Amino acid sequence: MDNLFDRHKMEKVIDAAVARADELKVGVSICLMDQATNVQMFYHMPNANLVSSTLAPKKAWSAIAMKEPTKDISKDIQPGAPLYQMETMLDGKLVSFPGGIPLVLDGTPIGAIGVSGGLIEEDQSICEAAVASFMKESK
């Protein structure tokens, strides 16, 4: 199998994310992580806030750990929900707001992308652009 996390492919993914961030006029950090939760590529835009460099990898990790986009985690960890207090049990590693999306090829999870720095809707949109680029580059 071709290397899914080839540096040149990942650079195109980062470029797609940055292009979308520039359209939205926001600075973000972008993290590509493999299924073993190794950071494969990370980029912090010069105009991104500092907290984004911590949150982007956490969003990618959360998407891998929960096997779902981070935007879908929140409903399960609210009071009365089945996974209530899970985020406290994971020492703050779990992110439950938009911006993290798992990467799945042919039904097999292979990693995730996390984006942080804008409003949650902006992070989600930028992450979706990055995932679309990754999927295009992986064909």
DSSP file (Angstrom, degrees, kcal/mol; ACC not computed):
  #  RESIDUE AA STRUCTURE BP1 BP2  ACC     N-H-->O    O-->H-N    N-H-->O    O-->H-N    TCO  KAPPA ALPHA  PHI   PSI    X-CA   Y-CA   Z-CA
    1    1 A M              0   0    0      0, 0.0     3,-0.1     0, 0.0     0, 0.0   0.000 360.0 360.0 360.0 142.9    0.0    0.0    0.0
    2    2 A D        -     0   0    0      1,-0.1     2,-0.7   136,-0.1     3,-0.0  -0.298 360.0 -91.0 -61.4 148.9    1.1    3.5   -0.8
    3    3 A N    >   -     0   0    0      1,-0.2     3,-1.2     2,-0.1    -1,-0.1  -0.532  37.0-161.8 -67.2 110.6    2.3    5.5    2.2
    4    4 A L  T 3  S+     0   0    0     -2,-0.7    -1,-0.2     1,-0.3    -2,-0.1   0.755  88.3  48.5 -67.4 -24.6   -0.9    7.2    3.4
    5    5 A F  T 3  S+     0   0    0      4,-0.1    -1,-0.3    -3,-0.0     2,-0.1  -0.180  76.8 158.1-111.3  40.6    1.1    9.8    5.4
    6    6 A D    <>  -     0   0    0     -3,-1.2     4,-2.6     1,-0.1     5,-0.2  -0.410  48.0-125.7 -60.3 136.2    3.6   10.7    2.7
    7    7 A R  H  > S+     0   0    0      1,-0.2     4,-2.3     2,-0.2     5,-0.2   0.876 108.5  51.4 -56.2 -42.2    5.0   14.2    3.4
    8    8 A H  H  > S+     0   0    0      2,-0.2     4,-1.5     1,-0.2    -1,-0.2   0.892 110.8  48.2 -65.8 -39.2    4.1   15.6    0.0
    9    9 A K  H  > S+     0   0    0     -3,-0.2     4,-1.7     1,-0.2    -2,-0.2   0.927 111.9  49.7 -63.7 -44.7    0.5   14.4    0.4
   10   10 A M  H  X S+     0   0    0     -4,-2.6     4,-2.7     1,-0.2    -2,-0.2   0.860 105.4  56.9 -66.0 -34.3    0.3   15.9    3.9
   11   11 A E  H  X S+     0   0    0     -4,-2.3     4,-2.6    -5,-0.2    -1,-0.2   0.891 106.3  50.5 -62.2 -37.9    1.7   19.2    2.7
   12   12 A K  H  X S+     0   0    0     -4,-1.5     4,-2.1     2,-0.2    -1,-0.2   0.870 109.5  51.2 -65.9 -36.4   -1.2   19.4    0.2
   13   13 A V  H  X S+     0   0    0     -4,-1.7     4,-2.2     2,-0.2    -2,-0.2   0.930 110.9  47.3 -65.2 -46.0   -3.6   18.7    3.0
   14   14 A I  H  X S+     0   0    0     -4,-2.7     4,-2.9     1,-0.2     5,-0.2   0.919 110.6  53.2 -60.5 -43.3   -2.1   21.5    5.1
   15   15 A D  H  X S+     0   0    0     -4,-2.6     4,-2.5     1,-0.2    -1,-0.2   0.902 108.5  49.4 -59.0 -41.5   -2.3   23.8    2.1
   16   16 A A  H  X S+     0   0    0     -4,-2.1     4,-2.0     2,-0.2    -1,-0.2   0.901 112.4  47.8 -65.1 -40.7   -6.0   23.0    1.6
   17   17 A A  H  X S+     0   0    0     -4,-2.2     4,-2.6     2,-0.2    -2,-0.2   0.923 112.7  48.1 -65.4 -44.6   -6.6   23.7    5.3
   18   18 A V  H  X S+     0   0    0     -4,-2.9     4,-2.9     2,-0.2    -2,-0.2   0.895 109.1  54.0 -63.7 -40.2   -4.7   27.0    5.2
   19   19 A A  H  X S+     0   0    0     -4,-2.5     4,-2.0    -5,-0.2    -1,-0.2   0.922 111.5  44.8 -60.3 -43.6   -6.5   28.1    2.1
   20   20 A R  H  X S+     0   0    0     -4,-2.0     4,-1.8     2,-0.2    -2,-0.2   0.907 112.9  51.1 -67.4 -41.0   -9.9   27.5    3.8
   21   21 A A  H  X>S+     0   0    0     -4,-2.6     5,-2.2     1,-0.2     4,-0.5   0.906 109.3  51.0 -61.3 -41.6   -8.6   29.3    6.9
   22   22 A D  H ><5S+     0   0    0     -4,-2.9     3,-0.8     1,-0.2    -1,-0.2   0.894 107.0  53.8 -63.6 -39.3   -7.5   32.2    4.8
   23   23 A E  H 3<5S+     0   0    0     -4,-2.0    -1,-0.2     1,-0.2    -2,-0.2   0.887 113.4  42.9 -58.7 -38.4  -10.9   32.4    3.2
   24   24 A L  H 3<5S-     0   0    0     -4,-1.8    -1,-0.2     2,-0.2    -2,-0.2   0.494 111.2-126.3 -85.9  -4.3  -12.4   32.6    6.7
   25   25 A K  T <<5 +     0   0    0     -3,-0.8     2,-0.3    -4,-0.5    -3,-0.2   0.931  67.1 124.5  57.1  50.2   -9.7   35.1    7.8
   26   26 A V      < -     0   0    0     -5,-2.2     2,-0.4    -6,-0.1    -1,-0.2  -0.987  57.2-132.1-138.6 147.0   -8.7   33.0   10.8
   27   27 A G        +     0   0    0     20,-0.5    22,-0.5    -2,-0.3     2,-0.3  -0.837  34.7 168.9 -98.7 137.0   -5.4   31.5   12.0
   28   28 A V        -     0   0    0     -2,-0.4    17,-2.5    20,-0.2     2,-0.4  -0.899  34.6-122.9-139.3 166.9   -5.4   27.9   13.1
   29   29 A S  E     -AB  44 116A   0     87,-2.8    87,-1.9    -2,-0.3     2,-0.4  -0.917  27.0-158.0-106.9 143.2   -3.2   25.0   14.0
   30   30 A I  E     -AB  43 115A   0     13,-2.8    13,-2.4    -2,-0.4     2,-0.5  -0.987   7.2-170.9-127.8 129.1   -3.6   21.8   12.0
   31   31 A C  E     -AB  42 114A   0     83,-2.8    83,-2.4    -2,-0.4     2,-0.5  -0.980   8.3-165.3-126.4 124.4   -2.6   18.3   13.2
   32   32 A L  E     -AB  41 113A   0      9,-3.1     8,-3.0    -2,-0.5     9,-1.6  -0.940  18.5-178.9-105.0 126.6   -2.5   15.1   11.1
   33   33 A M  E     -AB  39 112A   0     79,-2.7    79,-2.4    -2,-0.5     6,-0.2  -0.966  20.2-132.5-129.5 139.6   -2.2   12.0   13.3
   34   34 A D  E >   - B   0 111A   0      4,-2.4     3,-2.3    -2,-0.4    77,-0.3  -0.325  40.2 -93.1 -83.8 174.9   -2.0    8.4   12.4
   35   35 A Q  T 3  S+     0   0    0     75,-1.6    76,-0.2     1,-0.3    -1,-0.1   0.754 126.8  59.3 -61.6 -25.7   -4.1    5.6   14.0
   36   36 A A  T 3  S-     0   0    0     74,-0.2    -1,-0.3     2,-0.1     3,-0.1   0.356 120.2-111.8 -82.8   6.5   -1.4    5.0   16.6
   37   37 A T    <   +     0   0    0     -3,-2.3     2,-0.5     1,-0.3    -2,-0.2   0.715  68.1 147.5  66.5  27.3   -1.8    8.6   17.6
   38   38 A N        -     0   0    0     -4,-0.1    -4,-2.4     1,-0.0     2,-0.5  -0.782  54.6-118.9 -85.6 131.2    1.6    9.7   16.3
   39   39 A V  E     +A   33   0A   0     -2,-0.5    -6,-0.3    -6,-0.2     3,-0.1  -0.603  33.0 179.7 -69.5 121.7    1.6   13.2   15.0
   40   40 A Q  E     -     0   0A   0     -8,-3.0     2,-0.3    -2,-0.5    -7,-0.2   0.773  68.2  -1.8 -94.7 -33.3    2.6   12.9   11.3
   41   41 A M  E     -A   32   0A   0     -9,-1.6    -9,-3.1   -31,-0.0    -1,-0.4  -0.950  62.0-175.4-158.3 142.1    2.5   16.6   10.5
   42   42 A F  E     -A   31   0A   0     -2,-0.3     2,-0.4   -11,-0.2   -11,-0.2  -1.000   1.4-176.4-139.0 135.9    1.6   19.7   12.4
   43   43 A Y  E     -A   30   0A   0    -13,-2.4   -13,-2.8    -2,-0.4     2,-0.6  -0.986   9.0-165.6-137.8 129.1    1.4   23.3   11.3
   44   44 A H  E     -A   29   0A   0     -2,-0.4   -15,-0.2   -15,-0.2    -2,-0.0  -0.945  24.4-134.3-111.0 110.6    0.7   26.4   13.4
   45   45 A M    >   -     0   0    0    -17,-2.5     3,-2.2    -2,-0.6   -18,-0.1  -0.342  20.5-118.1 -63.3 145.7   -0.2   29.4   11.2
   46   46 A P  T 3  S+     0   0    0      0, 0.0    -1,-0.1     0, 0.0   -19,-0.1   0.795 114.7  48.1 -57.2 -29.2    1.6   32.6   12.2
   47   47 A N  T 3  S+     0   0    0    -19,-0.1   -20,-0.5   -21,-0.1     2,-0.2   0.282  88.4 112.8 -96.5  11.8   -1.7   34.3   13.0
   48   48 A A  S <  S-     0   0    0     -3,-2.2   -20,-0.2   -20,-0.2     2,-0.1  -0.521  71.8-110.6 -81.8 150.9   -3.1   31.4   15.1
   49   49 A N    >   -     0   0    0    -22,-0.5     3,-0.8    68,-0.2     4,-0.5  -0.408  26.2-114.1 -77.8 160.5   -3.6   31.8   18.8
   50   50 A L  T >  S+     0   0    0      1,-0.2     3,-1.5     2,-0.2     4,-0.5   0.868 110.6  61.1 -65.0 -39.7   -1.3   29.9   21.2
   51   51 A V  T >> S+     0   0    0      1,-0.3     4,-2.2     2,-0.2     3,-1.1   0.788  92.2  68.9 -61.3 -26.3   -4.1   27.6   22.7
   52   52 A S  H <> S+     0   0    0     -3,-0.8     4,-2.4     1,-0.3    -1,-0.3   0.810  89.5  61.9 -63.6 -28.7   -4.7   26.2   19.2
   53   53 A S  H <4 S+     0   0    0     -3,-1.5    -1,-0.3    -4,-0.5    -2,-0.2   0.739 111.0  39.6 -71.6 -20.5   -1.3   24.4   19.2
   54   54 A T  H <> S+     0   0    0     -3,-1.1     4,-1.1    -4,-0.5    -2,-0.2   0.822 117.8  47.3 -88.9 -39.4   -2.5   22.4   22.2
   55   55 A L  H  X S+     0   0    0     -4,-2.2     4,-2.6     1,-0.2     5,-0.2   0.839  99.3  64.6 -77.1 -33.8   -6.1   21.8   21.1
   56   56 A A  H  X S+     0   0    0     -4,-2.4     4,-2.1     1,-0.2   -25,-0.2   0.938 106.7  42.8 -58.8 -48.6   -5.5   20.7   17.5
   57   57 A P  H  > S+     0   0    0      0, 0.0     4,-2.8     0, 0.0    -1,-0.2   0.883 113.1  53.8 -64.4 -34.6   -3.6   17.5   18.5
   58   58 A K  H  X S+     0   0    0     -4,-1.1     4,-2.6     2,-0.2    37,-0.5   0.881 107.7  50.7 -65.4 -36.6   -6.2   16.8   21.3
   59   59 A K  H  X S+     0   0    0     -4,-2.6     4,-2.2     2,-0.2    -1,-0.2   0.920 111.6  47.1 -66.4 -42.7   -9.0   17.1   18.7
   60   60 A A  H  X S+     0   0    0     -4,-2.1     4,-1.9    -5,-0.2    -2,-0.2   0.940 113.7  48.4 -62.7 -46.3   -7.2   14.6   16.4
   61   61 A W  H  X S+     0   0    0     -4,-2.8     4,-3.2     1,-0.2     5,-0.2   0.914 110.8  51.1 -59.1 -44.2   -6.6   12.3   19.4
   62   62 A S  H  X S+     0   0    0     -4,-2.6     4,-2.5     1,-0.2     6,-0.3   0.891 107.4  52.4 -62.7 -40.7  -10.2   12.5   20.5
   63   63 A A  H  X>S+     0   0    0     -4,-2.2     5,-1.0     2,-0.2     4,-0.8   0.877 114.8  42.8 -64.0 -37.2  -11.5   11.7   17.0
   64   64 A I  H  <5S+     0   0    0     -4,-1.9     3,-0.3     2,-0.2    -2,-0.2   0.943 115.1  48.6 -70.8 -48.8   -9.3    8.6   17.0
   65   65 A A  H  <5S+     0   0    0     -4,-3.2    -2,-0.2     1,-0.2    -3,-0.2   0.857 121.8  33.9 -62.4 -37.1  -10.1    7.5   20.5
   66   66 A M  H  <5S-     0   0    0     -4,-2.5    -1,-0.2     2,-0.2    -2,-0.2   0.529  99.3-132.9 -97.2  -7.8  -13.9    7.9   20.1
   67   67 A K  T  <5S+     0   0    0     -4,-0.8    -3,-0.2    -3,-0.3    -4,-0.1   0.861  76.4  81.4  56.5  38.5  -14.0    6.8   16.4
   68   68 A E  S   <S-     0   0    0     -5,-1.0    -2,-0.2    -6,-0.3    -1,-0.2  -0.979  93.0 -77.0-161.0 160.0  -16.2    9.8   15.6
   69   69 A P    >   -     0   0    0      0, 0.0     3,-1.9     0, 0.0     4,-0.3  -0.333  42.7-122.4 -59.3 144.5  -16.0   13.5   14.8
   70   70 A T  G >> S+     0   0    0     30,-2.5     3,-1.4     1,-0.3     4,-0.7   0.796 109.4  68.6 -61.8 -27.1  -15.4   15.5   17.9
   71   71 A K  G 34 S+     0   0    0     29,-0.5    -1,-0.3     1,-0.3     4,-0.2   0.735  99.5  51.1 -63.8 -19.8  -18.6   17.5   17.1
   72   72 A D  G <4 S+     0   0    0     -3,-1.9     4,-0.3     1,-0.1    -1,-0.3   0.481  94.1  73.2 -95.2  -4.1  -20.6   14.4   17.9
   73   73 A I  T X> S+     0   0    0     -3,-1.4     3,-1.5    -4,-0.3     4,-0.7   0.860  79.3  71.9 -78.2 -36.4  -19.0   13.6   21.3
   74   74 A S  G >< S+     0   0    0     -4,-0.7     3,-1.2    22,-0.4     4,-0.5   0.840  90.7  57.3 -52.7 -43.1  -20.6   16.4   23.3
   75   75 A K  G 34 S+     0   0    0      1,-0.3     3,-0.4    -4,-0.2    -1,-0.3   0.803 106.1  51.5 -61.3 -28.4  -24.1   14.8   23.4
   76   76 A D  G <4 S+     0   0    0     -3,-1.5     7,-2.3    -4,-0.3    -1,-0.3   0.617 109.0  48.4 -85.4 -13.0  -22.7   11.6   25.0
   77   77 A I  S << S+     0   0    0     -3,-1.2     8,-0.9    -4,-0.7    -1,-0.2   0.311  83.3 112.1-112.4   8.9  -20.8   13.3   27.8
   78   78 A Q  S >  S-     0   0    0     -4,-0.5     3,-2.7    -3,-0.4     6,-0.2  -0.390  86.7 -73.9 -75.2 158.0  -23.6   15.7   29.1
   79   79 A P  T 3  S+     0   0    0      0, 0.0    -1,-0.2     0, 0.0    -2,-0.1  -0.295 125.0  17.8 -52.2 130.5  -25.2   15.1   32.6
   80   80 A G  T 3  S+     0   0    0      1,-0.3    -2,-0.1    -3,-0.1    -3,-0.0   0.240  99.8 119.0  89.4 -12.9  -27.5   12.1   32.3
   81   81 A A  S X  S-     0   0    0     -3,-2.7     3,-1.7     1,-0.1    -1,-0.3  -0.434  79.9-104.4 -83.3 161.9  -25.8   10.9   29.0
   82   82 A P  T 3  S+     0   0    0      0, 0.0    -5,-0.1     0, 0.0    -6,-0.1   0.789 118.4  38.4 -59.4 -30.6  -24.1    7.4   28.9
   83   83 A L  T >  S+     0   0    0     -7,-2.3     3,-2.4    -5,-0.1     4,-0.3   0.056  80.2 160.2-110.4  25.7  -20.6    8.8   29.0
   84   84 A Y  T <  S+     0   0    0     -3,-1.7    -6,-0.2     1,-0.3    -7,-0.1  -0.218  70.7  11.8 -51.4 132.8  -21.1   11.6   31.4
   85   85 A Q  T 3> S+     0   0    0     -8,-0.9     4,-1.6     3,-0.0     3,-0.4   0.481  84.8 128.5  75.1   9.1  -17.8   12.8   33.0
   86   86 A M  H <>  +     0   0    0     -3,-2.4     4,-1.1     1,-0.2     3,-0.2   0.909  69.4  57.3 -58.1 -40.2  -15.7   10.8   30.5
   87   87 A E  H  4>S+     0   0    0     -4,-0.3     5,-1.7     1,-0.2     7,-0.4   0.855 106.3  48.6 -62.5 -33.3  -13.6   13.9   29.8
   88   88 A T  H >45S+     0   0    0     -3,-0.4     3,-1.1     1,-0.2    -1,-0.2   0.826 107.4  56.0 -73.7 -29.7  -12.7   14.3   33.4
   89   89 A M  H 3<5S+     0   0    0     -4,-1.6    -1,-0.2     1,-0.3    -2,-0.2   0.683 103.8  55.3 -73.6 -16.7  -11.7   10.7   33.6
   90   90 A L  T ><5S-     0   0    0     -4,-1.1     3,-1.9    -3,-0.3    -1,-0.3   0.098 113.9-115.0-103.4  21.5   -9.3   11.2   30.7
   91   91 A D  T < 5S-     0   0    0     -3,-1.1    -3,-0.2     1,-0.3    -2,-0.1   0.822  72.9 -52.8  52.4  38.9   -7.4   14.0   32.4
   92   92 A G  T 3 <S+     0   0    0     -5,-1.7    -1,-0.3     1,-0.1    -4,-0.1   0.566 109.4 117.2  80.0   8.0   -8.5   16.7   29.9
   93   93 A K    <   +     0   0    0     -3,-1.9     2,-0.4    -6,-0.3   -31,-0.2   0.798  54.5  85.1 -77.0 -27.5   -7.3   14.8   26.8
   94   94 A L        -     0   0    0     -7,-0.4     2,-0.5    -8,-0.1   -35,-0.1  -0.622  61.0-162.5 -84.5 127.6  -10.8   14.5   25.4
   95   95 A V        -     0   0    0    -37,-0.5   -22,-0.1    -2,-0.4     5,-0.0  -0.921   6.7-174.8-106.8 131.6  -12.2   17.4   23.3
   96   96 A S        +     0   0    0     -2,-0.5   -22,-0.4   -23,-0.1   -19,-0.1  -0.055  54.7  80.2-120.6  32.5  -15.9   17.4   22.8
   97   97 A F  S    S-     0   0    0      1,-0.1     3,-0.2   -24,-0.1   -26,-0.2  -0.931  88.5 -69.3-134.2 162.5  -16.4   20.3   20.4
   98   98 A P  S    S+     0   0    0      0, 0.0    25,-0.1     0, 0.0    26,-0.1   0.045  92.6  72.5 -55.8 152.3  -16.0   20.6   16.6
   99   99 A G  S    S+     0   0    0      1,-0.3    16,-2.8    24,-0.1     2,-0.4   0.360  72.5  90.4 127.2  -0.3  -12.7   20.5   14.7
  100  100 A G  E     +C  114   0A   0     14,-0.2   -30,-2.5    -3,-0.2   -29,-0.5  -0.990  45.3 174.5-125.8 129.8  -11.6   16.8   14.9
  101  101 A I  E     -C  113   0A   0     12,-2.5    12,-2.4    -2,-0.4   -37,-0.1  -0.996  27.4-125.1-136.7 130.1  -12.5   14.3   12.2
  102  102 A P  E     -C  112   0A   0      0, 0.0     2,-0.6     0, 0.0    10,-0.3  -0.387  20.7-130.4 -69.0 151.2  -11.3   10.6   11.9
  103  103 A L  E     +C  111   0A   0      8,-3.3     7,-3.2    -2,-0.1     8,-1.1  -0.924  30.1 179.6-102.5 120.2   -9.7    9.5    8.7
  104  104 A V  E     -C  109   0A   0     -2,-0.6     2,-0.5     5,-0.2     3,-0.1  -0.984   9.2-172.8-128.1 123.5  -11.3    6.3    7.4
  105  105 A L  E >  S-C  108   0A   0      3,-2.5     3,-2.3    -2,-0.5    -2,-0.0  -0.971  76.1 -16.4-117.3 125.2  -10.3    4.5    4.2
  106  106 A D  T 3  S-     0   0    0     -2,-0.5    -1,-0.2     1,-0.3     0, 0.0   0.864 129.5 -52.6  50.7  40.5  -12.3    1.6    2.9
  107  107 A G  T 3  S+     0   0    0      1,-0.2    -1,-0.3    -3,-0.1    -3,-0.0   0.440 115.7 115.7  80.1  -0.6  -13.9    1.3    6.3
  108  108 A T  E <   - C   0 105A   0     -3,-2.3    -3,-2.5     2,-0.0     2,-0.2  -0.900  66.0-129.6-106.9 122.6  -10.6    1.2    8.1
  109  109 A P  E     + C   0 104A   0      0, 0.0    -5,-0.2     0, 0.0     3,-0.1  -0.502  32.6 168.2 -66.1 131.6   -9.6    4.0   10.6
  110  110 A I  E     -     0   0A   0     -7,-3.2   -75,-1.6     1,-0.3     2,-0.3   0.470  55.9 -60.6-123.4  -6.8   -6.2    5.2    9.7
  111  111 A G  E     -BC  34 103A   0     -8,-1.1    -8,-3.3   -77,-0.3    -1,-0.3  -0.991  51.1-105.9 159.7-155.5   -5.9    8.4   11.7
  112  112 A A  E     -BC  33 102A   0    -79,-2.4   -79,-2.7   -10,-0.3     2,-0.4  -0.983  10.3-130.6-162.6 163.7   -7.5   11.8   12.2
  113  113 A I  E     -BC  32 101A   0    -12,-2.4   -12,-2.5    -2,-0.3     2,-0.4  -0.987  19.2-166.3-122.7 136.8   -7.1   15.5   11.6
  114  114 A G  E     -BC  31 100A   0    -83,-2.4   -83,-2.8    -2,-0.4     2,-0.4  -0.979   4.0-174.5-123.2 137.2   -7.6   18.2   14.3
  115  115 A V  E     +B   30   0A   0    -16,-2.8     2,-0.3    -2,-0.4   -85,-0.2  -0.995   8.9 167.2-131.5 135.4   -8.0   21.9   13.6
  116  116 A S  E     +B   29   0A   0    -87,-1.9   -87,-2.8    -2,-0.4   -60,-0.1  -0.997  38.3  74.6-146.8 147.8   -8.1   24.6   16.3
  117  117 A G  S    S+     0   0    0      1,-0.6   -90,-0.3    -2,-0.3   -68,-0.2   0.082  81.9  63.3 142.7 -24.9   -7.9   28.4   16.4
  118  118 A G  S    S-     0   0    0      1,-0.3    -1,-0.6   -92,-0.1     2,-0.1  -0.312 100.1 -57.2-107.5-166.6  -11.2   29.8   15.1
  119  119 A L     >  -     0   0    0     -2,-0.1     4,-2.7     1,-0.1     3,-0.5  -0.389  62.2-104.4 -64.4 157.2  -14.8   29.6   16.1
  120  120 A I  H  > S+     0   0    0      1,-0.3     4,-2.3     2,-0.2     5,-0.2   0.855 123.6  52.9 -59.7 -33.8  -15.9   26.0   16.4
  121  121 A E  H  > S+     0   0    0      2,-0.2     4,-2.1     1,-0.2    -1,-0.3   0.877 110.6  47.9 -66.7 -36.1  -17.8   26.3   13.1
  122  122 A E  H  > S+     0   0    0     -3,-0.5     4,-2.7     2,-0.2     5,-0.3   0.925 110.6  50.8 -68.8 -45.0  -14.7   27.7   11.4
  123  123 A D  H  X S+     0   0    0     -4,-2.7     4,-2.6     1,-0.2    -2,-0.2   0.923 111.5  48.9 -57.3 -44.5  -12.5   24.9   12.8
  124  124 A Q  H  X S+     0   0    0     -4,-2.3     4,-2.6    -5,-0.2    -1,-0.2   0.925 111.7  48.2 -62.6 -45.4  -15.0   22.3   11.6
  125  125 A S  H  X S+     0   0    0     -4,-2.1     4,-1.8     2,-0.2    -1,-0.2   0.904 113.8  46.5 -62.4 -42.9  -15.1   23.8    8.1
  126  126 A I  H  X S+     0   0    0     -4,-2.7     4,-2.1     2,-0.2    -1,-0.2   0.903 112.6  50.2 -66.6 -41.8  -11.3   24.0    7.9
  127  127 A C  H  X S+     0   0    0     -4,-2.6     4,-2.8    -5,-0.3    -2,-0.2   0.903 108.2  52.9 -64.4 -40.6  -11.0   20.4    9.1
  128  128 A E  H  X S+     0   0    0     -4,-2.6     4,-2.5     1,-0.2    -1,-0.2   0.891 108.8  50.2 -61.2 -39.4  -13.6   19.2    6.6
  129  129 A A  H  X S+     0   0    0     -4,-1.8     4,-2.0     2,-0.2    -1,-0.2   0.898 111.7  48.5 -64.4 -40.4  -11.5   20.9    3.8
  130  130 A A  H  X S+     0   0    0     -4,-2.1     4,-2.6     2,-0.2    -2,-0.2   0.915 111.7  48.6 -65.8 -43.4   -8.4   19.1    5.1
  131  131 A V  H  X S+     0   0    0     -4,-2.8     4,-2.8     2,-0.2     5,-0.2   0.918 110.2  51.7 -63.8 -43.5  -10.1   15.7    5.3
  132  132 A A  H  X S+     0   0    0     -4,-2.5     4,-2.1     1,-0.2    -1,-0.2   0.910 111.5  47.5 -59.8 -41.8  -11.5   16.1    1.8
  133  133 A S  H  X S+     0   0    0     -4,-2.0     4,-2.7     2,-0.2    -2,-0.2   0.914 111.0  51.1 -65.3 -42.9   -8.0   16.9    0.5
  134  134 A F  H  X S+     0   0    0     -4,-2.6     4,-1.3     1,-0.2    -2,-0.2   0.926 111.0  48.1 -59.4 -45.2   -6.5   13.9    2.4
  135  135 A M  H  < S+     0   0    0     -4,-2.8     4,-0.3     1,-0.2    -1,-0.2   0.892 112.1  49.2 -64.7 -39.2   -9.1   11.6    0.9
  136  136 A K  H >< S+     0   0    0     -4,-2.1     3,-1.1     1,-0.2    -1,-0.2   0.915 112.2  48.2 -64.9 -42.9   -8.4   13.0   -2.6
  137  137 A E  H 3< S+     0   0    0     -4,-2.7    -1,-0.2     1,-0.2    -2,-0.2   0.716 107.3  57.9 -70.1 -20.5   -4.7   12.6   -2.1
  138  138 A S  T 3<        0   0    0     -4,-1.3    -1,-0.2     1,-0.2    -2,-0.2   0.426 360.0 360.0 -92.2   0.3   -5.2    9.0   -0.9
  139  139 A K    <         0   0    0     -3,-1.1    -1,-0.2    -4,-0.3    -2,-0.1   0.468 360.0 360.0 -81.7 360.0   -7.0    7.7   -4.0
